[in-house]
Amino acid sequence: MLKKISGLGAPVALQYIFEVSAFSGAVIMAGWLGSEEQAAHQIAISWPP
């Protein structure tokens, strides 16, 4: 049973880790440009579609 649950959960966990890492990396890179650029990036990410 644990093997079956791990088989479902592991790919989802890896996808979540990669997604969070990508967004965190983008915030860090925007911060290298300056605080105004980082704020603009945060607004763009939060803007409703």
N, C-alpha and C positions, 0 to 999 in steps of 0.2 A: 504494500500500500504506500509506504514512504517513497519507494522508487518511482511509482506512478505519479505521485504528487510532485516530486522533485523534477520529473521529466516535463511537467507542465510549467512549474514555477521558474526553473532556471532560465529558459529563454526569455521569459517576460522580465525577470530581474536584470539580465544582461542588457536588454533593450532599454530599460529604464536607466541603468547606469550610463550607457552611451549617450542617451538623450540629455541627461542632466550634465554630463561632462561637456557636451557640445555647447550647450547654452552657457555654462559657466566659463568656458574658454572664450566664447564670444564677448561676454561681459568684461573679462580681463583684457582682451584685446581692445575693446572700446575704451577701457580705462587708460590704456597706454596713450591714446590720442588726446585725452583730456577729460575733465569732469563734465563739461557741457556735452561732449560727444557721448559720454557714458549715460548721461541723463536722457539724451535724445534716443539712444538705443533702448533704454528702459521704457520710454514712452511708446516707441514703435512696437515693442514686444507686447505691451499691455493694451494697445489700441484694439478695440473690438473690430472684428472683420466686417 
